[in-house]
Amino acid sequence: MKKLTILFTLLLSMSFLAEAQLNINHFIRVGRTRISIGNYTGAIEYFNIVIEFKPYLAEAYLYRGTAKHSLEDYRGAIADYDEAIEIKPYYPRAYNNRGMAYHNLRQYNRAIKDYDRALEFDPSDESIYNNRGIAKLALKDMEGAIEDYDKALEVNPKSTHALMNRSNAKIVNGDIKGAISDLNQVIIIRPHYAAAYLNRGLARFELDDYASALRDYDQSIKFDPTNALAFNNRGIVKHKLEDYESAIMDYDMAINLNPEMASAYFNRAMAREILDRPGYEQDYQIAAQLNPQFDLSQRRINAEQLAQQQQQQKQQQNSSSAQNNQQQNSQANNQALAQNNQQQSSQQNTATVVNEKSEEQKRQEELEAEKRRRRMRMDLVIEETRELPEEEQEVDDGRIQNKNIVIDLQPMFFISAFEKNAVDYERFQYYNGIIDELNASNNYNPLLSLSNKPVTTYQSVFENFILFFNEKIDVQENAQNYLNRGIFYSLTGDYNNAFADLDKAIELDEKSSLAYFTRANTRYKLKEQVELLAGNGSPNSLTLNEGKIKDNSNDKPTTVEYQEILDDYAATLFLDPDFFFGYYNRAFIKLRLGEYRSAVEDLNRAINLEPEFAEAYFNRGLTKIYLDDIEGGALDLSRAGELGIDGAYNIIKRYCN
């Protein structure tokens, strides 16, 4: 069986599909165009169609992998690159792309192996040398990285990417002047390249050449006035030159451009404190909240602990020598005691003056200590700021994987309906033979479907169907009519009448699997309503919260409380072992009960029966992650995203990568 959303597209576009079967390249072109404009999920839909009709085309897997890669579904992308390589073993682009996906998963050695294979088949591709150099740099292999960038430059001496990468490696390797030389070449080739000026400013800062660094930051900001890092770094240079007023203005700009830049708050706090400006304490607090590394109180605690450890070590070292000198010191102490007794009276008169001087000395020492702390803070901020480009921040830039959304389990499926000739195919998700038989016996009015979409806007339609089946039952009391009316009573929330009709349907036909299925769903809806009114937790127990998969059930119900529901699903599946919705819904209940591994078994059966069951992949993926199977969960979520559940990419990015 296939997703009906795809089937309806095919039915409504029969002539177009016939042409597409002759010219599948049209789908590939459209898919590639969608990738180029950032519509990655739309591209995946098109490549799904290509793979459906021509599963032997390596390019279709490569491009679908590229779309998943852009959605940060790296494991799903790797699976597609694997397919492309299996079909076409000598495919350097597939190896290169797979290497990049492994790199994003921090599997650098595997990435390098793929780059090696790609270069075997295409030794003239500078981008592969660049990528391999980046992977080697991540493994701290500076020399190897520089060698790869050198090879990239042999292929293309004007490769600004290779020059920029080599300059970074040289900075890490301590060759600051060599890095500046590379950046000079970049600027000659691309005089308006803001990032080159920014990097050269960082390199010159390393050499304490503040005037040159300041000029580079000015140029970087000129060509890219939206770069918060450039403003922050220019502020640091001005800070070093004690131009605190101007530094604060740059920190202000950095914060306006990036309100989550912790170091900019910390830098501004320090400048404000030096100028005795209000607000510096609040800036310190914000910086500490955004990044614990900037928590001054924690730094002081760590410093005190280090001082105590050093003092203890010193005491231990001196303890043995103190014991050896104890006898010699006793005689000296006796002589000193005699002298102290003689001078005691004269010292009593000057004791108060000495105490007053010591208090003044304490105040002076505290002022000096505060100055030292300020200098220490400045050095620490400058050091930490160089690490800032690697900080990852939670953003919502409109891309699916970055949307700040709440995700929980996909809901249960139930029998729903819409009027004959209606075009609301969104709720007509999957084809099922038993439902189709019931529709045929009803002359397709109403048109029943299995859906997990909300039904609140269809209440008046469902109430009309209750009246319709009232008349049919008056004419003929059979199991089918009671089942139909029971379905609509359940949809309208009239659970008592729903139970009465479903019980009657089962009494008249004990083999009606849909009656058991609907009664199980109705029992759950009633329990769900009671629990929500009582405030006893979320009906969907597994949710993504604060970057972690959590079980949000406050008072987890017992199996006994849900036994009748489980019994009805068991009867459904006994009568129709191929009814995959029964396994899916029963898994949902088991998740509610905390029976996670048993739920996964039911979801396995549902997916075996319907290999394109997107919701089952999604729930199984979420459950696997909760059970710490990150790899398996990510692959399931990738498949769910491939089949149309876009929210899966959000979870992959936020939890699996």
N, C-alpha and C positions, 0 to 999 in steps of 0.2 A: 504494500500500500504506500501511497505517496501523500505528502501534505496537500490538502485540497486547495490551499492558496495557490500552489503551483499548477494544479490540475485545472482550476478555473481559468488561470491565465492562458493555459494551452487551449482550452475549449473555446475561449472568446477570441483567440487569435490563431485559428486553425490554418488559414492561408499563409499567415506570416511565418508560422512554425514550419510549414512545408518548405518554404523558401529557405528558412534557417538551416534545415537539415541538409540542404544542398550547399549552403554557404555558411558554415559554422564560424568562419572567420569574422562574420558580422558581430556575433556575440562576443568574440574575443576583443574586437576593436572597441565595442561599447564598454566592456568591462575595464579595459585599459584606460579609456577616457575617464571612467568614474574614479579610478585610482588617481589619475592626474588631478582631478578636481577635489579630491578628498572624500568622495562618497564611497568609503571602503565597504560598508555593508551592502550597498547596492551592487558593487563590483562582485562581491562574493556570490550574490544571487545569480548573476549572469554566468560566472564560471561554474557554478553548480549545474546549470543547464548544459554547458559545454561538456562537462565531465559525465553527465547523465547519458548523452548521446555518443560521445567519443572519449571513453575513459582511457584511451591509449595515447592521448596528446599530452606530452610532458609539459608544454607551455601553459596549459590550463591549470595544472597543479602549481607551476612556478608562480603564475600571476595571482592565483588565489592565495598562495602562501605569502606573497608580497602584501596583499591586502590585509591578511591577518597580522603580518609583521607590523604594519602601520597602526593597527589597533592594539599593539603591544601584547598580542596573543602569540608569544614566541614558541611555545610548545606546539600549538596548532600549526603554526607556520612551518616548523621543523617537520611535522608529519607530512605536510604537502611537499616540501622539498625532498623528503625521503622518496615519495612516490615519483616525483619528477626524475630523480637520479636512478631509481630502479628501472624506469622506462627508458631513460637516456643516460647511460653510465658516464658518457663523456660530455658532461654539461657543466662547463666551468662556472656559469652564472648561478646555477643551482647550488654548487659547492660554496661559492662566495656568499650567497644569501644565507645559506644554512650556517656558515661560519659566523656571520653577523648575529644571527639569532642565538647561537650558543654564547657569543660574547655578551649579549644582553642578559643572559642567564648566569653570567660570571663563570661559565665553563670554558676558560681561556685555552686550555690545552686542546680540547676538542675543536675549538674554533681554529686554532693554528693548524691542526691536521687537515681541516677542510680547506683552508687557504693554500696549504701545500698541494693538495690535489687539484685545486683550481689552477694553480700556477703550472702544474704539469701539462695541462691542456691549453693554457693561454698564458705563456710567460711574458707577454707584452702588455698586460693589463696593469697599469700603474695603481688603480684603485685597490687591487688585491694586495699589492705590496704595502700600500698604506694601511689597509685593514690589519694585515698580519703584524705590522709594526706597532699598531695600537694595542693589539693583544699582548705582544711581547712587553710593551711598556707596562701593561697592567700586571704582568708577572715580574716586574722589576728587572727585566732583562734589557738594560739601557743600550748596551752595545749592539745586541741583536736588533732592537728597534731602529737604531740609527742606521744600521746596515740596510734594513728594508727600505727606509726612507731614501737612502742613497740610491738604491736600485730603482725606486720609483722615479727619482730625478734623472737617472740614466735614460729611462723610457721617455720622460717628458721634463726637460730641464726647467720649464716654466710652470711646473705644478705648484701652485700656491698652497694646496692642501699638504703636499709632502714637505714643503719648506716650513709651514706652520707647525706641523707635527714634529719635524726634526728639531725645531727651536724649543718646543716643549720638552722633548727628551734631553736636549742639551742643558736646559735649565735644571731639570731634575738631577742630571749627571754633574752639575756644578760648573759647566762650561758656559758661563753667562755671556762672555764676549762672543763666543761662537753662535749662541742663540741670537744675539743682537745682529750679527752679520746675516743670518738667515732671514730675520725679520726685515732688515734693510732691503734684501732682494725682493721680498714679498711686496713691500711698499713701492719699489720701482716698477714692478709688474702691475700692481693694483694700487694706484696712489690714493684711492678713496676707500680703502678697506679698513673700516673702523676697528675690527678685531686685531689687526696687525699692530696698530698704534697702541691699543690697550695692552697687548702682550709685551710690546717693547717698553712700555711704561713700567710694567711689572719687573722686567729684566733690569732696567736702569735703576729702579728703586732698590733692587738687590745690591747694586754697586754704590748705593748712597748718592747717586747722581740725581738729586731731587729736582734741580732746575730742568734737566732734560726730561725726566719722568713727567713733570708738570706740563711741559709742552706736548708730550705725546698724549696725555690724557685730554688736553684741550682739543687736539685734533680728533681723537676718538669720539669725543662728545659732539664735535662739529658735524661729523659724518653719521653719527648715530645718537641723537639727543634723547633716546628712550632707554639707554643702557644704564640701569641703576648702579651696576658694579663700577662703571667708569666714574660716576659722580662720587661714589663712596671712596674709591681709591684716590681720586684727586683731593678729596677732603683729607685723607690721611697724610698726603704730601704737605698740604697746607698746615695741617696739624703739626707735623714735624718741624716746619718752618715757623711755628708759633703764631701763625695767622689764624687764630681761633675763630674770629668772626666769619671770615670767608669759609673756613672749614665747616662751620655749622650750616651755612647756606647750602653747601654741597651735600651734607648729610640730609638736610631737609628734602632736597630734590631726590636723593636716593630712596628715601622713605616714601615720598609721594609716588614714585615709579614702582616701588616694590614694598608695600606695607609690612611684609613679613621678613625683611632683611634684618636679622638680629644684630649683626655687627654695626650697621648704621646707627641703630638706637644706642648701642654701647659707646660708639665713637662720639656721638652727639652728647651723650650724658657726660662723658669725660671732659669734652670741651666746655660744656655749660658749667661743670663743677669748677674747672680752672678759672672761669670768668665769674664765678659765684652767681650764676644765672639760675632762676627757679626752673623746676621741671626735671632736673638731672636725676633725682631719685626715682621718679616715675619711669624715665628712660631706662635706667638700670633694671627696674622690675620687668619692663616689657622685654628687654633683651634676654633676661634670664628665663622668662616664660617661653619665648620663641626658641631658645637654644640653651640648655642647661650648662653648656661650656662657659657661658657668660655670667654664671651665678657667682657673685663675689663672696657671698657667705660660705658657699661650698669650697671656694678656693682658699679662704682663710682657715677653714677647718682642716683642709688637707695640708696647708702650710704648718699649722700648729701640730698636727700629728707627725709630720716629718721632723719638726724641731724636737718633739718629745722623743722620737726614736733615736735621733742623733745624740741627744742628751743622755739617754739610757746607755747607748753604746760607749759614750765617753766615760760614764760612771763605771761601767764594767771594766774598761781598760785601765782606769786609775785605781780600782779597788785593790789589786794585788800590790802595786807600789805603795799604796797608803798603809797597808799592813806592815810592809818592811820598814817603813819610816816611823812607825808609831812610837817606838821607844825613843828615838832621837827627838821627836817632836815633843814628848812629854816634858823633858828637861827645859826646852825652850819655852814651853807654855808656862812652866812654874816661874821662870824669870819674868816673862811678860806680865803675869798676874801680879807680881810684886810691884812692877813699874806702874801698872794700872791703878793699884791701890794708892800709890803716892800721888798720882795725877787726878784722882777722881773728883776732888773738890773743885779744882780749877775748871774741869770740863763741864761741870754742872751749870756753870754760868753761861757757857756758849752753846749748850745743847739746842736751845730754841732757835738760834740763828742758823745753825746747821740744818735743822729740819726745814726752815723756811727756804733755804737755798735748794734743798733737795726737791721740794715741790716745784720750784721754778724750773729746775733742771728737767723734771718730768714733763712739764708743759712744753719746753723747748724740744725735748726728745720726741714727744707726740707729734709736734708740728713737722719735724724732720721725717718722722715715720710716714706721715700722711703724704708728704712730698714724694717719698720713695714709692709709696703705693700708687700714686698717680703716674709716676714714670713707669712702674711695672705694668699698670693697666694699658698704657699707650703701647708698650712693646708687645704685650699679649694680643691686643686688638689687631695690630699690624700683622702679626704672625698668623692669626686666625683668619684674617681677611683673605689671605692668599689661598685658603682652602675653600672659600665661599662658592666658587663656580661649581663645585661638586655637590652642593646642598640640593636636595630634592624637596620640592614644595608641593603641597596639595593645591591643584588649580582646577578651575572649571572654564575651559576655553572653548566649550561647545562640542569638542570631540567626545564620542560616546564613552570611551574608557576614562575620561576625566570628569564626567558629570558627577556632581555631588548628590547622589540619590540613595535612597534606602532600599535595600534589596532583601527579600525574604523568599521562602519556598514558593514555587509556582503552585497555585491553588488546585483543589480537587476538580475532577470532571463530573458533570452531571448532564442529564438529558434536558436540553433546552429546545426552543422552537421559535420560528418566526412565520409570518403569514405566507401563503402561497404567492409566488411571483415577487417576493421581497428580494432585495439585492444586498442585504446585509450579510455578505459572505465572511466578514471578519469573525463571526461566531460559528461559522460552519467550517471547523478546523480539520477534522479527520473523517474519512469515510469508514463506515462500519456496516457489515452485511446485515446484522440483526436489526439495526436501526433502519436500514433501507427496506427490509421486509415489512417492518411496522409502518413505515411511510407509505409503502405500496398498498397495504391493506386499508390505510386511511385515505387513499387516493391523493396522497401528497398534500393534504390539507387537514391539519397543520403540517408544516415541514419540520420534522424533529431532527435534532443534531446533538452531538456530544461536544460540550464546550466547557471552558473554565472562565469565560468572560462574565462580567457583571450583567445582571438582568433587571436592575431597578427601573430602567426606562421602559420596560415592556409589560409592566403590571396590568395595564388596561387590556392589552392584547391577550394576556394569559387569562384574565377574568372572563373575557368573551369566549375563550375556548372552554372554560368550565361550563358556561351556559350551553355551549354547543354539545358537549358530551353529556350534559344532563338529559337533553332530548334524545340522544342516541341510547342512553341507558334505559330511558323510559320505553323505548322500542325494543331493545334487546339487551338483557343483562348477561354480558359475557366477560371473560377475563380481560380481553383486549380493551374494551371500553372503560372498565374500572381502572386498568393500568394507565390509560391516557388521562383520565380525569385526576387520578392520584398524582401523576406527574405535574399537572398544572396547579393542583392544590399545594403541592410542595413548593413550586416556584413562587406562589403568591404568599407563602409563609403560613398557610392554614394547615398546620401540621396534624392536628387531630383528625380532620377530614381526610388528609392525605394518608395517614396510617389506616384509617377505616377502609379506604378504597384499595390500598395496596394489599392489605390482609385479605380482602375479598378476592382480589385478582389471584393471589397465591392459592386461596382455598379452591377457586375454580380451575386453576391450572398450576399444579405444583412444579411444573418444569419451565415456568416463566422466569428466565434468568434476569430479564430487565426489571421485573417486579422486585426481586430481592435486591438488585443493584440500587434501584430508586429508594427502596425502604432504608437501606444502609445509609445512603446519602441524606435522607430526611432525618434519620436518627442523629446523624452527626450535626446537621444544621441546627436541630433543636438544642443539642448539648452545647454547641458553639454559642448560641444566643444566650443560654442560661449562664455560661461561664463568663461571657463578656459583660453581662449585666451585673454579675457578682464581682467583677474585677479580678478574676483569677487567671490573669496572664493572657498572652497572645495565642490565638489559635494556631498560628504558624510558629512553631517553637524555635526553628533555626533561623537566625537572622544575621546579617552582616552589620556589626556595630563597632565603631572605633577601630576599624581595620582588623577585627577578629571575628571569627564565626562563633556565635554564642547561642546558648539555649536559653531563651527568654521566658520559658514556662516557670511561673512562680511556684505553683503547687502542681507538680506533675501528676496527672490522673493515673489511676491503676488500670491494669488490664481488665479487671472485673467490671469497672464502670463502662468500658467500651466493648465488652464481650458480645453484646447483641449486634453491634455494628460489624465486628469481625466475623461473627457467625453468618451474617447475611452476605458479606463478601465471599466467604468460604463457599456458601451455597451457589452464589453466582458463578464462581470459577469451577465448581464441580459440574455444573450444568453446561458451562461453556469455557473450557480450559484455554481457548484462544482469545478470550476477551481481555485484551491487554489493559483496558481502562480499569478493570477490577483489580489487577495487580498494582497499578499506579495508585489508585485510591487507598488500597489497603496499606501500601507503603507509607502514604501520607499519615494515616492513623498511627502506624507503628512509630513514625518519627515523633508524633505527638506524645507517644507513650515512652519515648526514649529507647526504643528497641531498634537502634541504628543499623546494626549488621543484618538483622532480619529484614529491615526495610530495604537495604541495598540488594538483598537477594530477590525481593519482589520487583524492584526496579530493573534488575538484570533480566528477569523474565519478560517484563513489559517491553524492554528494548530488543530482546531477541525476537519477539513477535512483531514489533514495529520498529525497524532499524532507524526510522526518521522521527522518532518520538522525542521532539525537542524538549518538552517539559520534563520528561523522565531523565534525560541527560542532565538537565539543569539541577534537578533535585538530587540526583545521585552525585553530581559534582560537588554541590554544597555539603552533602553529608560526608563525602570522602575527605574534604578539607577539615571538617569538624573532627574526623577520626585521624587527622594528621597525615593523610595520604595526599600531600599537596600535588604531587606529579599526576596521580590518577584523577584528582579533582579538576586540575587545570585542563587535562585532555577532554574530560566530559563537558566542562564549561565551554571549551573551544568548539566542540561539536554542537552544543546548544546554540552558540552564537552563529555558527555556520548555517544552522537550520532556522534562524530568524529571531532568537531571543537576544536582543542587543545588550541587555543589561549584564549578560555573562561576561562581556569584555571588561566591564567596570570591576567585577570581582577579580578577574584574572590580574588586572593591573594592581589593584589595591591589596591583594593578598598573596597571589601566587608568584609574583615576580620579585 
